[in-house]
Amino acid sequence: MSVLIYIENTEGQLKKSAFEAASYGKAIAEQLQTEAVAISIGNVQDDQLQALGGYGITKVLNVTTDSLKSFVNQAYASIITAAAQKENASVVVLSNTFSGKGLAPRVAAKLSAGIVSGASSLPQINGDTFEVQTSAFSNKAIATASIQSAVKVLTVNPNAFPAKETGGSANIEAYTPDIAQTDLNTVVQEIVRATDTISLPEAEIVVSAGRGLKGPENWAMIEELAQVLGAATACSKPVSDAGWRPHSEHVGQTGIVVSPNLYIAIGISGAIQHLAGVSSSKTIVVINKDPEAPFFKVADYGIVGDAFVVVPKLIEALKKHKG
Ligand code: FAD
């Protein structure tokens, strides 16, 4: 028996969420008194994979087939399934990222496994039953899902479970599973980066702005603040609807759900549909000139003031602090 963890990378670099998934899987393996095994697909250097040993992974199956350098959902799902069978995995853990969300249901179907998507806590294990908490109704409620299947597939939300160094070392094992031609029908021709900025769903800090900014020409200070903090940028729905910012930045009920350690909301009123996508952020800072803005009710820290005065001062202070 084992716990298998799928380790994601971007262009050969392991993602932060991969270490979180590794720690999450290791914590489950400890409870089950079994081994935590990882699978990596793509050209990741051995020294990076070896670092997973420090997070409690004992073995990494490394798939480096050239045709699989880029993400192909069907093929990756088949490989993870084959690895789970080879390792006799009773639990398969993936990150609840764009690719993890696509892979997990396929893997679960292939393994006839029960699945919980978007786990926000470690499972309570009682015999063969796992009880796992997930957020429901756009973060307004917590659902407890119960799965009893022999094999269980879980996806864990980015930033929900911190990566934890435990020490140890991992064996890297080259793995070349058979891949059916039908799994390779999708061919990635080219990857065009839409932006060089930090990925929003996984960002630890998000600087977000709304209609209070008046127009797209005023986003330079938002980008500068994000750059000083090493943050991703986001926006409210009307801002992306108006074409001031790309739709990929739209957070909320109808946009991306984020749960960073720090969410800074500037000139955003805090409508319920916006809060639905951001309320699980660990710390919320609101900058708004209206003291009655609903966002202040959920803020940990608030600044009542004009964004055009407060944000430049904040940037200046942060720059001074950084030296
Ligand atoms: P506004 O409501 O116009 O607020 C602007 C804020 O800026 C105000 O609080 C104002 O006091 C402040 N302000 C103005 N000038 C300044 C200044 N100089 N300095 C500081 N503060 C200033 N919205 C989302 O964001 N995400 C969603 O996913 C989403 N989904 C929706 C789904 C449905 C079905 C519906 C009906 C609506 C949805 N909305 C969503 C829209 C949502 O209801 C709000 O209309 C929207 O969030 C408001 O955006 P805003 O806060 O940027 O703008």
Residues whose N, C-alpha, C, O or C-beta is under 5 A from the ligand:
A	BS01	FAD	G210 R211 G212 C235 S236 K237 P238 V251 G252 Q253 T254 G255 G267 I268 S269 G270 A271 Q273 H274 I287 N288 K289 D290 A293 G305 D306 A307 F308
